[in-house]
Structures are given as structure tokens and as C-alpha cells.
Amino acid sequence: MRRPFARVWTGALALMAAAAALPLVSPIPASADSVVIGGGPVRASDSPWAVALSSRDRFGGTRSGQFCGGVVIGRTTVLTAAHCMGRDVLGVPLSDVEDLKVIAGRGDLRAADGAEIPVRRVWINPEYDSYTNSGDVAVLTLAEPLPKGSAIPVAGQGDPAYEAGTAAAVYGWGDTTGSGTYARTLHSARVQVLADAVCEKAYPGSVDGTYTAATMVCAGELDGRRDACQGDSGGPLVAHGRLIGLVSWGSGCGRAGSPGVYTRLSGVAGVMRGRG
Ligand code: 4AZ
């Protein structure tokens, strides 16, 4: 696949999973100094809806097996990116992953606090297109409910939180440098919702994907610096206290002219409602 994170895990499989530091795969390191890219650590209790997806079998135990992010939208319902459930990320078909879990209430992946809840069911958006990256969402149903107050509301169609210029924040345990430095604690970066035209220009169609305004949100800063990165995929983009996006893709991390691209929740709500 095209995403550096995916390429790392695909080739490496479980052997590499145990390694503390992953090799640099992205050709151009981001300029930023700290997370997600250009953010900082946050308390997990302040964002209980930000969860980690884990498989120790696939990714080793050093960081609780974290490999993607997720977002709690109901006590047994977690959203993530469809591509996080794919072979390019997991290294094997999803059906071969026997210990897929959601980790909630744990900011520090080396700690043992919070809850680890097995995933009972996975729905992958049948309209997900791995070439354009459109419709990059999956719904996980948990075996047990998370505590009350864990869920974040989802911004519906027409919500002003989607408007360009809106202040937003992205959360994750992913690469903080663009060079394979995976965070041990939950980080967040402030970004802004950018006009669709910015991403339409940046991503008119290439091996990375094609920006499609109906199903994607463009966010970051015009001069780069603050962004999501490898390992943040599936995690939340929040504005006005509501979920507007899931970390999906982009070209590199924190680069001027290459904003982050997120799954637009209002754009996939219809297909999610109809899931069987
Ligand atoms: C990834 O590979 C990825 N800068 C996630 C987010 C971004 C780029 C790549 C956005 O998971």
C-alpha cells in the first residue's frame, strides 16, 4: 500500500513489532518537534472518547499493542478507519487477528490502567475505496460497555463545525516526528478545518489518494507544522466538542501544502446507518 505506516507493518510483521523504535520509512521527515505532529501530551481523562486499537499478537506488547486510533460514539460503539482493518496495516487478514481490543482510559500505553475490551464485531464500510481512500470508516462493536460519559457526539450534516477556519484538535498515539517516533502517551494537536479547495489542489489524484469533499475533511495549517501522522489513523478530529473526522491519510506529516485528510463523518453517516 501507499501509506508509510502500512508499509512499515506489512513488511515487518510480528518480529519488528517488539522493537521499540521503528525504522524511518517516510522519505521526508516532518519539520515538527512533537506530536501527533506539532502538538503535546493531554490527559486521557479529558478525552475519554479517544481510544487505542490494540493487538499484542500482531504489534507486540511494548505499547499495549497499539496500532491505530479509534473514537467512542456509544458505550459499545467505536469508530475507526476502514484501512486500519486491512491487511496492509494488520499484516494478515482481519479474521486472523484473534486479540483485537479497544483500550480506553489509558493515556500511557506502558501503563495498565483503564479498560481493554475485546471487539465483538467489525463492520467495514462496503463503500470504502482503497484507491481514492473515500469512505474510510469502520464500526467496532465492543463485547462490554464503556463507562457512561465516554462517548462524543458526532457532528451531523450542516453542522458549522465543518466550516473552513473552525478550530479543531486531532488526537493520537502516532508518530510525533514523521520519522517513526511513536508516542507512548496520548497527544493532541490544534489544527484548523481548511477549505476543500486546499486539499483538492494538494490531492487531485495520485497513488496517495484523491481528495473527495463529499466524504473527506481537509485539516491542518497552511504552513504545515501541526498534523496527524502514521499510527494516528482512525483517531478523532474534534471541533466545537463534536466529532467531525477520523484520521485517514495525507502525504507525509506536517508538511506545508500537504494537509491531513480525514473521513467526513457527515459524509458516511448514511451508509453507517444502513449497516447490517
Ligand atoms: C498514516 O499513514 C497517515 N498527515 C495518517 C495521517 C496522515 C498521513 C499518514 C496525515 O496513517
Boltz pocket constraint, residues with backbone or C-beta under 6 A from the ligand:
constraints:
  - pocket:
      binder: B
      contacts: [[A, 3], [A, 4], [A, 5], [A, 6], [A, 227], [A, 228], [A, 229], [A, 230], [A, 231], [A, 232], [A, 233], [A, 247], [A, 248], [A, 249], [A, 250], [A, 251], [A, 252], [A, 253], [A, 254], [A, 258], [A, 259], [A, 260], [A, 261]]
      max_distance: 6.0
